[in-house]
């Protein structure tokens, strides 16, 4: 079998499948009912649509204490860490 002919026949089959998928998609979208009314209004939570909206009340975040104040130490900070040397090794 010639590879050129094989490629063209595969391409034709894929084209037919793609065209069929597009036709099916078009038919499904044409017959699909959106299910909603044309004029939707926002209600408050689960309240009916024609009620007055009331914004939810959210209390401020409470992070708690993250730092405590201590007087500074009289010892100077270490400038270089040096491990302790054990005697006898």
RATA-V677524 format. One record per helix or strand of 3 or more residues. SS is the DSSP state (h for helix, s for strand). FROM is the first residue (numbers start at 1). TO is the last residue. If there is no record, write none. Layout:
BEGIN
ss=SS from=FROM to=TO
ss=SS from=FROM to=TO
END
This chain:
BEGIN
ss=h from=3 to=31
END
